[in-house]
Amino acid sequence: MIVSKYKLRGDIHNINISGMGCSAGLISVEVARNLLQVAPKGAHALVVSTEIISLKYSGRNHAMLLPNVLFRMGAATALLSASRSKSRFKLKNIVRTLNAAQDKSYRCIFQEEDSEGEQGVNLSKDIVAVAGGTLRDNIAEIGYLTLPLLEKIKFGLSLLARKSLNRNIKPYVPDFHTTFKHFCIHAGGRAVIDAVQHSLGLTDEDVEPSRMTLHRFGNTSSSSVWYELGYIDAKSRMQKGDQVWMIGFGSGFKCNSVVLECIQSASNTDGPWADCIHRYPLDITKVTK
């Protein structure tokens, strides 16, 4: 559709990874990186993340009706290049976690037919527990790659104490602020953001981009993390040297992380927030009441 709309050249390599769920936006970054590593000098890759709400369920199963009201239309694009001359961010790390080998994880978001033959997506009651376990696995790997040595030692000793002494010992939560200045958490819902905030020991300001994105645009699936990055820019909070941790969840069950380092501050704040950023942040609790 994009190649046709904009009459792109015939040598464009088009790779479709639709069907990967809400974490596809970060998966596609890895695909683009791999392609650029073997592409000719000066090549670019355009990542398009979108939620088009293509599947509508019209049956009576409550669990399968829920996705009809969870998602909203949304899209975002990111241009990647092997050259840093005009780049704003440097791609530092990508960590993908997939727990599909476990049946509970594989079927917690599952497309199937209901008892009357209507096709839809079934959301299991296990989804919160599954998401938490997959997030922990992802955190362990991303922490090993990015955290300073002292935080790694504290975390390792905590795990050793739990295994050898007492499983009731509360695990040590690393201070991710020692590495990351900004956090972009998939805006899949208020409960998702709350759970990640608690798990990572983040402040309300850390999760502000995610909460405000959910309030303003709803759950735009794989594109939500890019709306959040736009929020940080619109607030002029992104400075050279800052590192950003982007976290996406998706069916499978998947948890994917991308770490970016800002190498050039934003020159303008144009984007989806341009006409409303002056109203944010809002006190969501008051809005809810």
Protein Blocks (a to p, Z undefined) as FASTA:
>chain_A
ZZmmnopafkbccddfehkajmlmmmmmmmmmmmmmmgcehiacddddddehlaccfbfb
fklmmmmmmpccddddddddfbfklpcbdcfbdcdddfklpmklmmmpccdddfkopacd
dddfklmmmmmmmmmmmmmmmmmmmmcfklmmmmmmmmmmmmmmommbccddddfklmbm
bdcddffbjklmmmmmmmnopafklmmmmmmmmmmnopnhjmlmmmmmmmmmmnopacgh
iacddddddehiacdddddddfbdcfbfcdjklmmmmmpccdfklmmZZ
